[in-house]
């Protein structure tokens, strides 16, 4: 999972065409299960997917009003 993006990179990715952003935290058991299911589903969908550890993006969480994990954002 990629922790090297800054908030501008995440925001830029969010503003692009149809894609998925999966937000998780490393200690979340539900995140691990849902990530695996997402990977399987996305083999069919073939959408650009960005996975981010939300611990490193507090401003993005605030801007998007994210209160818990996991989260899946679909931008169309």
Secondary structure, DSSP 8 states (H G I E B T S, - for coil): ------HHHHHHHHTSSSEEEEEE-TT-HHHHHHHHHHHHHHHHH--EEEEEEGGG-HHHHHHHT--SS-EEEEE-
